[in-house]
């Protein structure tokens, strides 16, 4: 019985050592994402109908403001 356990442990170690290593994933760069940009030298496309634009040029995004939280929470 001890011999079988020893063979099992040795074979598990050998399998782990001889297993092929997975390739390392390539790090994501900025070019991999399609995010809106705000650039003056890019043209603003005129779209008629429903379309999907890839990496649009955003020239205005609304009034972003913060409002303080006046309500206490989490305590009873």
N, C-alpha and C positions, 0 to 999 in steps of 0.2 A: 504494500500500500504506500509506503513512504517513497518507494522508487517511482511510482506513478505520479505522485504529487511533485516530486523533484523534476521529472520529465515535463510535466505540465508547466511548471514555473519557468524552466529553461526554454521551452518552446515559445512561451509568451514573450520572454525577453528577446529571443532571436527574431520573432515576428515584428516586434516593436522596432528593433534596430534596423531591419531590412525593409521596412515599409517605405514606399516612395514619399518624399517630402512634397507637400502642396506648394505651388508657386506663390510667391509673395504678391499681393494685390498692388496694382499701380496706384500711387497717391493721386487723389483728385486734384485737378488744377482748375483755375478760374474759367478756362475755356470749355470745361465739361458742363457748365451750368448755363441755362438760358434764362438770365435774369434781366429785368428791365434796366436800361441805362439812362443816364441824363447827360447827353453830349450835344453841344451846339453844332458840331459839324455833320451830324447824321441827319438825313432827311426824315421828315415826318410823313409816313404813308397815309394816303387817303383811301379808306376802305368803304366799299359799298356792299351792304348785305352783312351776313354773318361769316366771319373768317377767323382763323387762328393765326396770330402773328407770333413768330419766334423771335425772342429777345427784342421787344419793342423799345422805342425811344420815348421815355416818359418826360414830358415837359412840365407837367403840373400834377400834383397828387392831393390836393385838398388841404384844408386847414387842420393841421395836426396840433392838438393842444392837450394839456394834461389837466385833470381835475382831481383835487385832493379827496381822499376817502374820509368822510366825516362820521361814519357809522362804526362803532366799535363792534367787534365780533369775536367769537370764540370763547367768550367768558359767559358764565351763567350766574 
